Amino acid sequence: MSLSTVCWLVGLSGSGKSTISRLVESTLKLSGIKIEVLDGDDIRKRLSPDLGYEYNDRITQVKRTVFLAEILARHGILVLAPLITPYTEMREYCRKQLVSYVEVYVKCPIDICMERDVKGLYKKAIEGRIPLFTGLTDRFDEPISPDLIVETDKESPEESAAKVVDLLRSLPLMSSLGENGGD
């Protein structure tokens, strides 16, 4: 049985999780590594259109993503999961369920995230059109012991992605792949 890592990128909306994931994906694909990005927005749109943003729906969203990530990892695919994952208990669930779980905190002050708000979500939340919005009207539990913290207000997306790549290549499951690894 082949096994790979699931790298969960946690952070506020607009912190850079998806951008970093796509950069890591393109870098590692060049090395021949099988990799898949399970973006929170895509998962919600395709697998969880029935879910809202209340507490139980958010937990269900994470459980569905963990299930899919676990299947992919069992088949030797490195998984990047850029999801807000706002609650400590969600991340504890990921850590318990996934054999090789790595947590990256994509840290960025909320005011910078609001400036980057390409989808207009923060504006809608401030106007009251989104009742539960992480960091504003719903809690975001800052990760206590992530494997890596990247601070996207202090470094470029490329610098953050390089740190994630370095972390992944340092892992026992990945180090056997080396710089030019893959099948």
Summary of the structure (lengths in Angstrom):
residues: 183
radius of gyration: 16.0
end to end distance: 14.3
largest distance: 50.7
contacts: 583
relative contact order: 0.24
helix: 44%
strand: 14%
